[in-house]
């Protein structure tokens, strides 16, 4: 017997029983993007490897350890996208969407990272992202955060999320701070874990994000990034805080908040929860004003955020906020007897033509009356329309209520649409 083939570890199926929760979240996201005037963009899931090396940074964990990279048949290095921002910027540059223009875009789709699979984190995961180009003030940063706050309200999770805020300053300010931080860490190498020692010279700001309690204790006396900010950086961060306060959005300043990717500057933010255990970040983003130029475009200010859909759906499920699974059908058509199949399909199409909003399921696979009604009940339909040879000869259909709304009755086929409409279907 052939060995059963299973899904690749960390790349999960989303089964029919699970998809309603995803559709619930996706529908809210799509409506919200439309309400704010954002347009959808769809990028390929595979790009040339150099795009991510240039955008994310060659010494980041993503590029060093997590990317799915391979040579194609021409010997060119390709990578399944580990995040969405780089591809969105590439598309914007390639199609002339960014220079001297304001663009507000969103996307949703699969990303790929070779990580240890765990609850809420997978090797193929799905991400929703928003990117805005051409605006450099704190006002658009504030709008994105307000947008996410409205999302949590609509999903009913607001009280379970906390906004953390920080500024990474400008590259030159961060470079000066980096020197001071590395000098401090070098003096205390014996108290660093292996991961922090490795990052100390390659990506030292990520040490601030260490989950090691001893490292965090050591960082209490480390240099503080905000001490290296210039006047413009301070004004930008103060402006953002003022706008959020005026909008009634509470936040915490977290000076240890950094991003795992190299391209961020100024504003960074995360929405975190304690309802999912260790995997507490639901949404993260910030400003990346230098990335468009870094990838070959004209200097263009930019800001965005992304959230993992698996984690968002997990939060809804954990909090009991997933809406009940809808019925598969409103109307189920049962057909019994020779020559009834074509008449049943014709009736089903007639109903769909008349009322596109009706969900009509036709019985397939034969079986007796009892079996067909059992299938009808399982579909969740409110009514079954029964067609037999007697009904066809009379030009009628038998209407059977499956949810206790009334007695079984016979109706002319030409009257069925009006009758069901009158009943509120």
SEBA-660208 format. One line per 4 residues: number of its first residue (from 0); their letters; for each residue z, x, y of C-alpha. Coordinates in nm, 2 decimals. Layout:
! residues N
NUM> a> Z/X/Y  ...
***
This chain:
! residues 425
0> xxxx> 0.00/0.00/0.00  -0.10/0.14/0.34  0.18/0.25/0.57  0.25/0.00/0.84
4> xxxx> 0.15/0.12/1.19  0.41/0.08/1.46  0.41/0.11/1.83  0.46/0.45/1.98
8> xxxx> 0.83/0.52/2.05  0.92/0.42/2.40  0.61/0.20/2.44  0.72/-0.15/2.38
12> xxxx> 0.55/-0.48/2.31  0.63/-0.77/2.54  0.64/-1.07/2.31  0.56/-1.43/2.40
16> xxxx> 0.93/-1.52/2.41  0.98/-1.24/2.67  0.68/-1.29/2.89  0.82/-1.59/3.09
20> xxxx> 1.09/-1.37/3.24  0.82/-1.12/3.35  0.60/-1.40/3.49  0.90/-1.54/3.68
24> xxxx> 0.96/-1.20/3.86  0.59/-1.14/3.91  0.53/-1.48/4.06  0.81/-1.43/4.32
28> xxxx> 0.67/-1.08/4.40  0.32/-1.21/4.45  0.43/-1.49/4.68  0.65/-1.26/4.88
32> xxxx> 0.37/-1.01/4.94  0.15/-1.29/5.06  0.42/-1.41/5.29  0.45/-1.07/5.46
36> xxxx> 0.07/-1.01/5.48  0.04/-0.73/5.22  -0.28/-0.69/5.02  -0.31/-0.59/4.65
40> xxxx> -0.48/-0.27/4.54  -0.55/-0.18/4.18  -0.58/0.19/4.08  -0.68/0.35/3.75
44> xxxx> -0.40/0.44/3.51  -0.55/0.79/3.46  -0.62/1.05/3.73  -0.71/1.42/3.74
48> xxxx> -0.39/1.62/3.68  -0.42/1.81/4.01  -0.35/1.49/4.20  0.00/1.47/4.07
52> xxxx> 0.07/1.84/4.08  -0.02/1.85/4.45  0.15/1.52/4.54  0.47/1.53/4.33
56> xxxx> 0.52/1.91/4.33  0.48/2.15/4.04  0.85/2.23/4.01  0.97/1.87/3.98
60> xxxx> 1.09/1.73/3.65  0.81/1.49/3.64  0.54/1.75/3.65  0.73/2.01/3.44
64> xxxx> 0.84/1.79/3.16  0.74/1.43/3.18  0.37/1.38/3.23  0.13/1.27/2.96
68> xxxx> -0.14/1.54/3.02  -0.44/1.62/2.81  -0.79/1.77/2.83  -1.08/1.53/2.80
72> xxxx> -1.41/1.60/2.62  -1.54/1.80/2.91  -1.23/2.02/2.92  -1.10/1.86/3.24
76> xxxx> -0.72/1.80/3.26  -0.63/1.43/3.29  -0.29/1.27/3.33  -0.17/0.91/3.27
80> xxxx> -0.01/0.82/3.60  0.36/0.88/3.62  0.40/0.69/3.95  0.18/0.49/4.18
84> xxxx> 0.20/0.65/4.53  -0.03/0.94/4.46  -0.30/0.73/4.32  -0.27/0.48/4.61
88> xxxx> -0.31/0.76/4.86  -0.60/0.91/4.67  -0.78/0.57/4.67  -0.71/0.52/5.04
92> xxxx> -0.85/0.86/5.13  -1.15/0.83/4.90  -1.25/0.49/5.04  -1.18/0.56/5.40
96> xxxx> -0.89/0.31/5.43  -0.63/0.52/5.61  -0.74/0.72/5.91  -0.66/0.55/6.24
100> xxxx> -0.59/0.23/6.05  -0.28/0.03/5.96  -0.27/-0.06/5.59  0.00/-0.26/5.40
104> xxxx> -0.07/-0.26/5.03  0.10/-0.34/4.70  0.03/-0.28/4.33  0.18/-0.35/3.99
108> xxxx> 0.10/-0.20/3.65  0.20/0.05/3.38  0.31/0.41/3.44  0.38/0.68/3.18
112> xxxx> 0.65/0.94/3.15  0.77/1.13/2.85  1.15/1.07/2.88  1.42/0.99/2.63
116> xxxx> 1.38/0.61/2.57  1.69/0.41/2.66  1.79/0.07/2.78  1.58/-0.01/3.09
120> xxxx> 1.38/0.31/3.07  1.07/0.36/2.86  0.78/0.60/2.82  0.54/0.33/2.92
124> xxxx> 0.70/0.13/3.19  0.58/-0.11/3.45  0.62/-0.05/3.82  0.58/-0.27/4.13
128> xxxx> 0.51/-0.07/4.44  0.44/-0.11/4.81  0.28/0.14/5.04  0.23/0.12/5.42
132> xxxx> 0.01/0.36/5.62  -0.05/0.42/5.99  0.30/0.33/6.12  0.56/0.59/6.21
136> xxxx> 0.85/0.41/6.36  1.18/0.29/6.20  1.06/-0.07/6.24  0.83/-0.06/5.94
140> xxxx> 1.10/0.12/5.74  1.33/-0.17/5.83  1.07/-0.43/5.74  1.03/-0.29/5.39
144> xxxx> 1.40/-0.30/5.33  1.42/-0.66/5.47  1.14/-0.75/5.24  1.34/-0.62/4.94
148> xxxx> 1.65/-0.80/5.06  1.45/-1.13/5.07  1.33/-1.06/4.72  1.69/-1.03/4.59
152> xxxx> 1.77/-1.36/4.76  1.48/-1.54/4.60  1.57/-1.40/4.26  1.94/-1.48/4.30
156> xxxx> 2.07/-1.13/4.25  2.17/-1.03/4.61  2.54/-1.02/4.54  2.49/-0.77/4.26
160> xxxx> 2.29/-0.51/4.46  2.40/-0.26/4.72  2.17/-0.08/4.97  2.22/0.30/5.00
164> xxxx> 2.06/0.48/5.29  1.99/0.84/5.39  1.76/1.06/5.59  1.60/1.37/5.45
168> xxxx> 1.49/1.49/5.79  1.16/1.66/5.86  1.03/1.94/5.64  1.13/2.22/5.88
172> xxxx> 1.48/2.08/5.90  1.51/2.05/5.53  1.38/2.40/5.48  1.66/2.54/5.70
176> xxxx> 1.91/2.33/5.51  1.77/2.43/5.18  1.85/2.80/5.26  2.21/2.71/5.35
180> xxxx> 2.25/2.50/5.03  2.11/2.77/4.80  2.34/3.03/4.96  2.64/2.80/4.90
184> xxxx> 2.54/2.72/4.54  2.48/3.09/4.46  2.84/3.16/4.55  2.96/2.90/4.29
188> xxxx> 2.71/2.95/4.01  2.99/2.96/3.76  3.08/2.59/3.83  2.72/2.47/3.80
192> xxxx> 2.58/2.31/3.48  2.26/2.45/3.33  2.05/2.18/3.49  2.18/2.25/3.84
196> xxxx> 2.14/2.63/3.79  1.78/2.58/3.70  1.72/2.35/4.00  1.90/2.57/4.24
200> xxxx> 1.60/2.78/4.33  1.32/2.54/4.24  1.43/2.20/4.38  1.78/2.25/4.52
204> xxxx> 1.81/1.91/4.68  1.81/1.75/4.33  2.14/1.93/4.27  2.29/1.68/4.52
208> xxxx> 2.19/1.40/4.28  2.36/1.56/3.98  2.56/1.32/3.75  2.80/1.60/3.65
212> xxxx> 3.14/1.53/3.79  3.23/1.90/3.83  2.91/1.96/4.03  2.98/1.66/4.25
216> xxxx> 3.33/1.79/4.32  3.18/2.13/4.42  2.94/1.96/4.66  3.22/1.81/4.86
220> xxxx> 3.23/2.14/5.06  2.86/2.21/5.06  2.65/2.21/5.38  2.55/1.87/5.50
224> xxxx> 2.18/1.80/5.56  2.24/1.58/5.87  2.39/1.88/6.05  2.04/2.03/6.06
228> xxxx> 1.87/1.72/6.21  1.69/1.74/6.55  1.70/1.47/6.81  1.39/1.28/6.69
232> xxxx> 1.52/1.26/6.33  1.86/1.13/6.45  1.69/0.87/6.67  1.47/0.75/6.39
236> xxxx> 1.77/0.71/6.15  1.98/0.54/6.42  1.70/0.30/6.50  1.67/0.20/6.14
240> xxxx> 2.04/0.14/6.11  2.04/-0.07/6.43  1.75/-0.29/6.30  1.92/-0.35/5.96
244> xxxx> 2.25/-0.43/6.13  2.08/-0.68/6.36  1.91/-0.84/6.05  2.25/-0.88/5.88
248> xxxx> 2.16/-0.64/5.60  2.47/-0.44/5.49  2.42/-0.07/5.38  2.61/0.24/5.28
252> xxxx> 2.51/0.59/5.41  2.49/0.81/5.10  2.44/1.18/5.21  2.38/1.27/4.85
256> xxxx> 2.09/1.03/4.81  1.76/1.22/4.75  1.44/1.14/4.58  1.30/1.31/4.27
260> xxxx> 0.96/1.37/4.42  0.88/1.64/4.68  0.68/1.43/4.93  0.96/1.23/5.10
264> xxxx> 1.08/1.29/5.45  1.31/1.10/5.69  1.41/0.76/5.55  1.51/0.73/5.18
268> xxxx> 1.68/0.42/5.03  1.79/0.28/4.70  1.91/-0.06/4.59  2.17/0.00/4.32
272> xxxx> 2.37/-0.23/4.09  2.68/-0.19/3.86  2.55/-0.47/3.64  2.33/-0.25/3.42
276> xxxx> 2.57/0.03/3.34  2.44/0.39/3.39  2.09/0.27/3.48  2.20/0.15/3.82
280> xxxx> 1.89/0.20/4.05  1.67/-0.11/4.07  1.45/-0.01/4.36  1.39/0.31/4.56
284> xxxx> 1.17/0.43/4.84  1.13/0.61/5.16  0.90/0.78/5.41  0.63/1.04/5.31
288> xxxx> 0.45/1.12/5.63  0.29/1.45/5.50  0.14/1.33/5.18  -0.19/1.20/5.30
292> xxxx> -0.27/1.53/5.47  -0.14/1.72/5.17  -0.40/1.54/4.95  -0.69/1.61/5.18
296> xxxx> -0.68/1.33/5.43  -0.61/1.32/5.80  -0.24/1.32/5.91  -0.12/0.97/5.85
300> xxxx> 0.24/0.84/5.86  0.34/0.65/5.54  0.63/0.47/5.39  0.68/0.27/5.06
304> xxxx> 0.90/0.18/4.77  0.88/0.11/4.40  1.08/-0.07/4.14  1.07/-0.07/3.76
308> xxxx> 0.98/-0.41/3.63  1.17/-0.36/3.30  1.49/-0.29/3.49  1.44/-0.59/3.72
312> xxxx> 1.38/-0.82/3.42  1.68/-0.67/3.24  1.89/-0.75/3.55  1.77/-1.11/3.56
316> xxxx> 1.84/-1.15/3.18  2.19/-0.98/3.21  2.29/-1.21/3.49  2.16/-1.52/3.31
320> xxxx> 1.90/-1.59/3.57  1.59/-1.61/3.35  1.45/-1.96/3.38  1.43/-2.17/3.07
324> xxxx> 1.10/-2.11/2.88  0.85/-2.38/2.97  0.68/-2.59/2.71  0.35/-2.47/2.58
328> xxxx> 0.18/-2.80/2.64  0.21/-3.13/2.82  -0.02/-3.32/2.59  -0.09/-3.26/2.22
332> xxxx> -0.40/-3.40/2.06  -0.37/-3.48/1.69  -0.69/-3.56/1.49  -0.70/-3.71/1.14
336> xxxx> -1.00/-3.80/0.93  -1.36/-3.69/0.90  -1.55/-3.67/1.22  -1.24/-3.68/1.44
340> xxxx> -1.24/-3.31/1.53  -1.54/-3.32/1.76  -1.41/-3.64/1.93  -1.06/-3.48/1.97
344> xxxx> -1.21/-3.17/2.13  -1.42/-3.38/2.36  -1.11/-3.58/2.47  -0.92/-3.25/2.53
348> xxxx> -1.20/-3.12/2.76  -1.22/-3.45/2.94  -0.85/-3.44/3.02  -0.88/-3.08/3.14
352> xxxx> -1.17/-3.17/3.36  -0.99/-3.46/3.51  -0.65/-3.29/3.57  -0.68/-2.91/3.56
356> xxxx> -0.30/-2.88/3.60  -0.24/-3.05/3.26  -0.17/-2.82/2.97  -0.36/-2.98/2.67
360> xxxx> -0.33/-2.84/2.32  -0.56/-2.95/2.04  -0.44/-2.94/1.68  -0.63/-2.69/1.46
364> xxxx> -0.59/-2.61/1.10  -0.59/-2.96/0.95  -0.29/-3.11/0.78  -0.14/-3.46/0.74
368> xxxx> 0.00/-3.68/1.01  0.36/-3.56/0.96  0.26/-3.19/0.99  0.05/-3.26/1.30
372> xxxx> 0.34/-3.44/1.48  0.58/-3.16/1.38  0.34/-2.91/1.55  0.32/-3.15/1.85
376> xxxx> 0.69/-3.16/1.88  0.72/-2.78/1.85  0.47/-2.73/2.13  0.71/-2.90/2.37
380> xxxx> 0.45/-3.16/2.47  0.58/-3.49/2.62  0.31/-3.70/2.45  0.08/-3.68/2.15
384> xxxx> -0.27/-3.84/2.16  -0.37/-3.95/1.81  -0.73/-3.99/1.71  -0.82/-4.13/1.37
388> xxxx> -1.14/-4.30/1.24  -1.00/-4.64/1.34  -0.93/-4.53/1.70  -1.28/-4.37/1.73
392> xxxx> -1.45/-4.69/1.61  -1.26/-4.89/1.87  -1.31/-4.64/2.15  -0.93/-4.60/2.17
396> xxxx> -0.66/-4.34/2.14  -0.30/-4.39/2.02  -0.04/-4.26/2.27  0.29/-4.15/2.11
400> xxxx> 0.58/-4.04/2.34  0.76/-3.74/2.19  1.05/-3.72/2.44  1.17/-4.08/2.43
404> xxxx> 0.99/-4.22/2.73  0.85/-4.53/2.57  0.70/-4.72/2.28  0.38/-4.60/2.10
408> xxxx> 0.07/-4.78/2.24  -0.30/-4.80/2.20  -0.53/-4.74/2.50  -0.89/-4.72/2.57
412> xxxx> -1.02/-4.36/2.60  -1.16/-4.44/2.94  -0.81/-4.55/3.06  -0.60/-4.26/2.93
416> xxxx> -0.63/-4.03/3.24  -0.53/-4.31/3.48  -0.24/-4.42/3.25  -0.09/-4.07/3.21
420> xxxx> -0.13/-4.02/3.59  0.05/-4.34/3.66  0.33/-4.22/3.43  0.38/-3.92/3.65
424> x> 0.20/-3.65/3.44
***
